[in-house]
Amino acid sequence: MEWPNDKILKLIEAYRTHPVLWDANNAYYKIRNKKEDGKN
């Protein structure tokens, strides 16, 4: 499945707004429930 560039950029921006998912320095990074809740 090929994604258009604008959709890819929107996905990246959405992911970037939740550092708990990708930032190992985030205080909640290792707390699984925070990831599942989508809170940062």
N, C-alpha and C positions, 0 to 999 in steps of 0.2 A: 504494500500500500504506500503510495507516494503522498506526502503531505505538502501543501503549498507553503511557501516561506512565511506568509503572514500568520498562518496557524501555528507554525513552529515557534515563531517569535512570541506569540501570545502564550503558548505553553511554557516557554522559558521564563517569561515575565511572571506568570502565575506561580511557578516553582520558586522563583527568586524571592517572592513576597513571604515565603514560609521558611526562614532559615533553620528552623528546628529540623527540617528534612535533610539539609545538606551541610550545615555549618557545625563542624565538630567542636568549635569553641563556644557554641550556644549553650547556655546553662541547662536547657531542656533537651539537648540532642540525644542524650542517653536514656531519657525517660520515655519509654515506649508509649504510655498513655497520651502524652502530649502530641506525639506524632499522629496517633490514631484520631485524636480530637481535632487535629488541624490547627492547634493553637501554637503561637510562638512566643 
